[in-house]
Amino acid sequence: VISDGFSLFIQRILINAGLPNVPIYANHFVEESGIFKVVFTNSAMGCLAGTCKCSVAQKLSQEKPIVLIGDGCSDFCLTDKADYVFAKGNLIAYCRDKGIIHSTFKNFRDIIQGLHQLEISDMRFGRL
């Protein structure tokens, strides 16, 4: 999971979903002398987001396809670099405006169905 949100909350959601070991690349809270501070360990020069999804995805992909599942402004820059986009919310209009091929989704069942369709139509997605 690459997110501009906070790892603490994402981890809780994943644990509740029965997925405790999914790697998370996100912003963090750190406690120092009784004060919580925000740490942006995945930021990048020139990127306005706390987590630069483009640089993290590029480092992690190792020539494998990048599938973006997103809904907001922090996802815009990655749409050009992703091999496929599942869009919700503001990301739908952005993809339409930029002519980026995408599928819309309401929930993760839609994404699972979409991934199966990608697997059938394009074998390079077969190992996701």
Beta strands, then each sheet from edge to edge (+ up, - down):
strand 1: 2-6
strand 2: 25-32
strand 3: 35-39
strand 4: 67-70
strand 5: 84-87
strand 6: 102-104
sheet 1: 1+ 2+ 3-
sheet 2: 4+ 5+ 6+
end
